[in-house]
């Protein structure tokens, strides 16, 4: 639940040391810019930190123009952009582990059927989807972002570099069930005493972990703890990418997560604090032993890297299967196209609207690098059980 969700987020962001996370097959189109593998994180718990940015300059290739997407049931799966290039076997294995979330009778019946199958090839898996689902194009276009579980260095006591306290949920914070409440903003909270700090981090790392909603903390003795979402101050999330562009701190097309974090690190202190204070939202945490398991989404299941999305639960149902078609990246260094089968398993504070999704990438710095560069124009297709 990102940001209020699980405890990771999209927010699409990075740091630490860990093996790269496996990810779903990505459809590529020609691009003169480097494509960086990874895959995540983000849960983030929460929204992608980067709102829509202006139309990319001609220097940023967006790929060939796409045909207009008309809402409604498609004639066949062949009409799904990129369907033939999908790794259907990998998609089936992810579906098989997540389909039980759905409560719809038809979806439950298909899930039981899938549990009895063991396709040996991608073609066999593809046949299962094509025989049992009908693709429906949802109206309009929106935004795809990415999130991951970040890994950060931490300390048990503060020093000059690790000066930001990981704060526990305060006793005077209203219950999360409250629909609306007023609480101190980031600046006021950071002026409080931190005698109850759970750990200490670099300020920019803590800022990004609060965007993601959770993370893994590694200490000098080699021990690791999970920092899990424990509540937020109720303030509206404000992305700092736009004001950083407007102030000339970052170039228009270089506002990825790694670019923002690098700037904050290079200007650590009063200058970076002023920029981070533009986002009044503040997240509190609790620590738990690192069990090595994937994070849980809002639907209560582990998130398969590259195969799970966070959605607006007012617009979508957990457990539903979707085809993501996202192209025209706003940021340099991004994969040109994301086309894949995913399941709605999570949500986030900034994930609002029907055509809005946050793709879970995985855990660690590679996943963070990729997630921070995902901001693509999104077309979304729902797969409806034929029965």
Protein Blocks (a to p, Z undefined) as FASTA:
>chain_A
ZZklnopafkpcbedjddddddddddddddfbdcddeehihiacdddfbdcdddddfklc
gbjadddddedjdfbfklpghklmpcfklmmmmmmmmmmmpmcfklmmmmmmmmmpccfb
fklmmmmmmmmpccdddedjddddddddddddddfbdcfklmcccddddfklccfklmbd
cdddfklmmmpccklpfbdcdfklmmmmmmnopacdddfkopacddddebdehiacddfk
lmmmmnopacfklccfklmmmmmmmmgcjklmmmmmmpmbdcdddddddehiacddfkop
acdehiaccddfklbcehiacddddehifbghiafbdcdddddfbdcfklgcjbbcdddf
bgcjklmmmmmmgccdddddddddfZZ
